């Protein structure tokens, strides 16, 4: 379905299948999906999210729920929804420069980080090294009904100009209280794999989902605990980054 939607909208769509052997010896067949818009030459902006969800709700307070898959309304689907909306937007109003949408697979497989961020690692070792984007923005867990997006510390240290651009535009649009510039959080996420490959990427992430972060990696990560208004806000900020890019 994702491929079909993107092929109707994007200039180019690439499927990048790959395999991963987990720490427990399980073979995973995974696929990154890439959609490109705008000029094929010159530098391009990378917008990425993960489109997979956690196979086990390992953070649930209920032992019986810990073998259930996470629905992933926020942790997976929120960033995917925004990038799909961007695909429709870019089809109708082409961006001023090249833009690549990357939907990574295997970001959240787990349970340890040895079996996470798999699609980002694959991209960084392949396309990201052969034809790297100029910079990127990662959207992860961007649908919380009570949003707050403090500056992620790895992003600030390795993609400071991208952070200043994103959080500055958020302030310009009247969203300063949701994008506080005086607070930081350190989160290992897909962007760290790209930063390690030399691509400056800033992570927009709300890592406090529900009371006491109680919805994260649980069966309560459902649409009822997310907000369309938050999706619109994050989408507005990133869209403004794209269209101010030239």
Long-range contacts (C-beta under 8 A, 24 or more apart in sequence): 2-33, 2-51, 2-80, 2-84, 2-103, 3-33, 5-84, 5-87, 6-33, 6-35, 6-84, 6-87, 6-101, 9-35, 9-87, 9-88, 9-90, 9-91, 10-35, 10-36, 10-37, 10-87, 10-90, 10-91, 10-101, 11-36, 11-37, 11-38, 11-40, 12-36, 12-40, 16-122, 16-123, 16-126, 16-127, 18-118, 18-119, 18-122, 20-106, 20-109, 20-115, 20-118, 22-109, 22-115, 23-112, 23-114, 23-115, 28-106, 28-109, 28-118, 30-105, 30-106, 30-118, 30-119, 30-122, 31-105, 32-102, 32-103, 32-104, 32-105, 32-119, 32-122, 32-123, 33-102, 33-103, 33-105, 34-100, 34-101, 34-102, 34-103, 34-127, 35-87, 35-100, 35-101, 36-98, 36-99, 36-100, 36-101, 37-87, 37-90, 37-91, 37-94, 37-95, 37-98, 37-99, 37-100, 37-101, 38-90, 38-94, 38-95, 38-96, 38-97, 38-98, 38-99, 39-97, 39-98, 40-98, 41-98, 42-97, 42-98, 43-97, 43-98, 43-133, 43-134, 44-97, 44-98, 44-99, 44-100, 44-133, 44-134, 45-95, 45-97, 45-98, 45-99, 45-100, 45-133, 45-134, 45-135, 45-136, 45-137, 45-241, 45-242, 45-245, 46-99, 46-100, 46-102, 46-133, 46-135, 46-136, 46-137, 46-194, 46-199, 46-201, 47-83, 47-86, 47-99, 47-100, 47-101, 47-102, 47-136, 47-137, 47-139, 47-238, 47-242, 48-83, 48-101, 48-102, 48-103, 48-104, 48-120, 48-136, 48-137, 48-138, 48-139, 48-190, 48-201, 49-76, 49-79, 49-80, 49-82, 49-83, 49-102, 49-103, 49-104, 49-138, 49-139, 49-140, 50-76, 50-79, 50-80, 50-103, 50-104, 50-105, 50-106, 50-107, 50-108, 50-119, 50-120, 50-140, 50-190, 51-76, 51-80, 51-103, 51-104, 51-105, 52-76, 52-104, 52-105, 52-106, 52-107, 52-108, 52-109, 52-119, 53-77, 53-108, 54-108, 54-109, 54-110, 54-217, 55-109, 55-110, 56-110, 56-111, 57-217, 57-218, 57-219, 58-110, 58-111, 58-217, 59-216, 59-217, 59-218, 60-217, 60-218, 60-219, 61-214, 61-218, 65-218, 65-219, 68-219, 70-108, 70-217, 70-218, 70-219, 70-221, 71-219, 71-221, 71-222, 72-108, 72-221, 73-143, 73-221, 73-222, 73-223, 73-225, 73-226, 74-141, 74-142, 74-143, 74-144, 74-209, 74-215, 74-221, 74-225, 74-226, 75-108, 75-140, 75-141, 75-209, 75-216, 75-217, 75-221, 76-107, 76-108, 77-143, 78-139, 78-141, 78-142, 78-143, 78-226, 78-230, 78-231, 79-138, 79-139, 79-140, 79-141, 79-142, 81-143, 81-231, 82-139, 82-142, 82-231, 82-234, 82-235, 82-238, 83-139, 85-235, 86-235, 86-238, 86-239, 86-242, 89-239, 90-242, 95-242, 95-243, 95-245, 96-242, 96-243, 96-245, 96-246, 97-245, 97-246, 99-242, 100-133, 104-190, 107-140, 107-189, 107-190, 113-188, 117-188, 117-189, 117-190, 117-192, 117-193, 119-190, 120-190, 120-191, 120-193, 120-194, 121-193, 123-193, 123-194, 124-193, 124-194, 124-196, 124-197, 124-199, 125-197, 128-194, 128-197, 128-199, 129-197, 132-197, 132-198, 132-199, 133-199, 135-159, 135-161, 135-162, 135-199, 135-200, 135-201, 135-202, 136-162, 136-191, 136-194, 136-199, 136-200, 136-201, 136-202, 137-162, 137-166, 137-201, 137-202, 137-204, 137-238, 137-241, 138-189, 138-190, 138-191, 138-201, 138-202, 138-203, 138-204, 138-205, 139-204, 139-234, 139-238, 140-189, 140-190, 140-203, 140-204, 140-205, 141-205, 141-206, 141-207, 141-209, 141-216, 142-204, 142-205, 142-206, 142-230, 142-231, 142-234, 143-226, 143-227, 143-230, 143-231, 144-206, 144-208, 144-209, 144-210, 144-225, 144-226, 144-227, 144-230, 145-225, 145-226, 145-227, 145-230, 147-178, 147-206, 147-227, 147-230, 147-233, 147-234, 148-178, 148-180, 148-183, 148-206, 148-208, 149-178, 149-179, 149-180, 149-204, 149-205, 149-206, 149-234, 150-180, 150-183, 150-184, 150-185, 151-180, 151-181, 151-183, 151-184, 151-185, 152-184, 152-185, 152-186, 152-187, 152-189, 152-191, 152-202, 152-203, 152-204, 152-205, 153-184, 153-185, 153-186, 153-187, 154-186, 154-187, 154-188, 154-191, 154-192, 154-195, 154-203, 155-191, 155-201, 155-202, 155-203, 156-184, 158-195, 158-200, 158-201, 159-191, 159-195, 159-200, 159-201, 159-202, 161-200, 162-200, 162-201, 162-202, 163-202, 165-241, 166-202, 166-204, 166-237, 166-238, 166-241, 169-237, 169-240, 169-241, 169-244, 170-237, 172-240, 173-236, 173-237, 173-240, 175-233, 175-236, 175-237, 178-233, 179-237, 204-234, 204-237, 204-238
